[in-house]
Amino acid sequence: MSIKLIAYDLHQPGQNYDLLSFIKTFPYAQLSESSYAVKCQMPPDELYNGLSQYLDKNDQLLILTLSKPMAGQGFGNVVDWLEQHL
């Protein structure tokens, strides 16, 4: 199972998005307000297809596969979570 980085920008404030509910069905660590690392077997394009149903045309979404080596600080338990799962 690999770790994917999901970064998004939703341009319609106040809309009801189920995007986060979908993201949180996977083991995850929240990196920022709109970026998550998720543990998932899906390839990026399949994960995108699952998430894209919750997006409007003007929203942005990027999915990357993460791997070691990695480095970071200041993200609380996120760095520990990544070290454990990558």
C-alpha positions, 0 to 999 in steps of 0.5 A, a space after each residue: 500500500 502506498 501513500 498519496 498526497 492529496 492537495 486541493 483548492 475549492 473555490 466555492 466557499 460555503 458549498 457542501 463538499 463530501 470531498 473530506 468525507 471521502 478522503 477520511 475513509 482512508 488512514 490519513 494525516 492532515 498536512 494543512 487545511 487542504 492537503 492530506 497524506 492518505 494510505 491507499 492502494 488505488 493508483 493516483 488516477 483511480 483516486 482522482 476519479 473517486 474524488 473528482 465527483 465532489 469537485 466543481 469545474 473551477 476547483 483544483 486537485 492534485 494527487 502525488 505518490 509519496 516515497 522515502 527519503 523524506 524530511 520535515 519538521 513542525 507538522 506535529 505527528 504528521 512527520 511521525 505518521 509519514 515515517 511510519 507509513 512510507 
